[in-house]
Amino acid sequence: MSSLAKITDGYTQGHLTQAAKDVLTERRIKQLHTKPLTAVEFIPPLARQEPVYQEEENSFKAWFVKTPLGKKRAKAATESENDGKDKGQKGKVGKKGKEAKKKGKKKK
């Protein structure tokens, strides 16, 4: 699995799906119980496809961040990170607040 993961670096989900469809023919599916799949079987279908190069991926990411959807997702991601940090702080403050209330009730 790790060698297959290294080989598929740079390929999109669509590339991997197409490679799986090419490998998993009806005939091959019938043979699975006697002959398990190997990573080597996926190399020829992947070799016929052009991977996404790092420069292309970086330029796509740079473009996407500038789009309205990219800005919205970036904003949502930072808000969720801040919410996680705030919740951690609120939990500590809330606990102290509960302890203070308990002490106040004991004095009465």
CORHUPE-V398017 format. One record per helix or strand. SS is the DSSP state (2 for helix, 1 for strand). FROM is the first residue (numbers start at 1). TO is the last residue. If there is no record, write none. Layout:
ss,from,to
SS,FROM,TO
SS,FROM,TO
//
This chain:
ss,from,to
2,2,7
2,13,23
2,26,31
2,40,47
2,54,66
2,68,107
//
